[in-house]
Amino acid sequence: MSEENGMSRRVMLVKLGILLNGIIGAVLAVPIVRFLFSPVTREKKFGYESWLSLGGLEQFPAGQTRLATYRNPVVNSWDGKTADIACWVRNVDGRTFQVFAINCAHLGCPVRWFPQSSLFLCPCHGGAYYQDGSRASGPPERGLFQYNHKIEDGKIFIKAGEMPTPGRAVNTKPGGTRCA
């Protein structure tokens, strides 16, 4: 079954199969290699861990809790209004502030502030939180998540780009500012 030119059909098909498998393997390897080297080659997005203003201190009177919003620093052009993130800002005494994530610690439903009872209430499963964000009752096992914040030049800033989670250490500095 040998051919006159020295290459049989079987040998030619094996070589062609190896060539095609090599091309397919290279095409499949490109995304895997890019994933493996992404920490080295990844460019930092501007503002990923930046301090964003929630507004002037006059917007948050002493002894009151108000809703504030900020723009997510990691957005795409198609995100629109969904990139606006709400949070609750509590001015404890005119100098001390707390900034809470709007989401319930149970399943993430948005909590509402009720000044009449001084409680945050979750409409989904009946979770309740005291005005300081600690758990009052219901299914949540912990208090509301808090954002790191600071006060500069008469404005309150939060550290955006990181999610408030239970595993993140937060230290409280004098004057009510919280920094990681």
N, C-alpha and C positions, 0 to 999 in steps of 0.2 A: 503494500500500500504506500510505498514511498513515491513521492513525485520527483520529477526530473530536476526541479529547481532547488531541491534540498529541504523544502518546508512543507510538511503535510498539512492538510486541512485542520486536523486536530490541534496541532501546535499553533497555527494561526488563530484559531478560535480561542484557545487558552490565553494567548497574548492579548487578544482583543478584549477578552473578559477581564483580565487583570487591569488593562488600561481604563476601561469603563468603570470598574470598581474603584480604582484610584481617584478618578475624577469625582465620582459621587462621594467618596470618603472625604476628599478635600472640601467639597461644597458643604457637607454636613459639619466639618470640623471648624469652619470659620466662625459660626455663632458661639460654639463652645469655647474656642480660644478667646474670642472677644469678651465673653462672660468671665473667664478666668483672669484676664488682665484688666478688667474694668476698674478695680480699685486703684490701679496704678495710672491708668490713662483717663479716668473720669475727670471731667472738668467740674469745678465747684460752681453751682448755680448761685448767682448773686442773691444775697438776702436769705439764704436757706436758714441760717441761724442768726437772724437779725432782730434787733429791737424795734418794734413797731409801736407807734403812738396810738393810744385809745382816745386821746383828747385831753383837753385842759382839765385841771383839778376842779375848776368851777362847775364843770358838767356833772360832778359827783359830790353832791352836798353831804356834809357830815351826818352820820347816822342813817344814811339811805343806801339802798342797793339799786343800781341801774343797769340796764342792758346796754352793752357796747358792741361794736363790730370792728373787725379789722380784715384786711385783705390778705389771704394766704400768700406768703412769699414764694411758694413753689406752685405756680399755676401754668396752665396752658392757655393758648389764645381762645379756645373753645369753651373754657370753664364758665365764663359769664358770671352771673350772680351766685353760682354755687361756690365760688372762691371766696365769698364774703363769709367770715366765721364769726358767730356771736359768742359772747361771754358775759358773765355777770361781774360787775365791779361793785364791791362793798367798801364804803368809806366808814370805817369804824368810829373814829373820833376826830377827824380832820387831819390827822397825821399818819394814821395806820390804815392801810388798804389791804384788801384781799381780792384776788381775781380768780373766779371759778369758771371751769369749763361748763358749757350749757348742758352737757350730756349727763344723764343719770349714770351712776357707777354700776348699775345692775345690767341693763341691756342697751344703754346709750340713747334712750328717748330724751327729747329736750325737756328740761325741767323749767317750771315757771315760778317766779317769785310772787308771793302773796304778802304784801306789807301788813295787811290786817292781822294775820296770824304770825308774822315774822318767820315764815317757812318757805322753803323751796319744795314744790310738789311735782311728782312725776305722774303724768296722766296714764301711762301704760300699765303699770302694775302697783300703783299706790305707794311708791317710795316717798318718804318725806325726809327733809334735811333741815336742821336748824339754820339760823342766819349766819353762823360761822362756818357752814358747810359740813358740819359733822352729821352723822346719821341720826335720824330721829326714830324712824320706824320703817317697816316694809321689807321687801326682799333685798335691797342693797345691803351688802355686808360691810361697807365702808362709806366714808364721807365723799363729798364731791371732789373731783380732781382740781388742783390749783395750778395756775400758771406762775412761772417766775415773773416777777415784775420789779420795776424800779421807778423812781420819781426823779425827773431832771427838768430844770427850767420851767416849772409849773405844769408839767405834763406827766401823765402816767404812761409808761411803756411796758409792753410784755415781750418776752422772748418768744418769738414766733418760729415756726419751722420744726418745733419738737412737740410731740404729743404729751400732755400731762398723763402720766401713768403711775401706778403704785410702786414700781421698781425704781423710779428715778429719785435720787436723793435731792432734797431741797433744804437749804439752810436759810434761816431767818436772820437778817441783819437788823441792827437797831434802826428804828424809824419805820419799821413795817415793810421794808423791801425784802423780797425773797430772791435769792440768786442760787444757781446750781453750783 
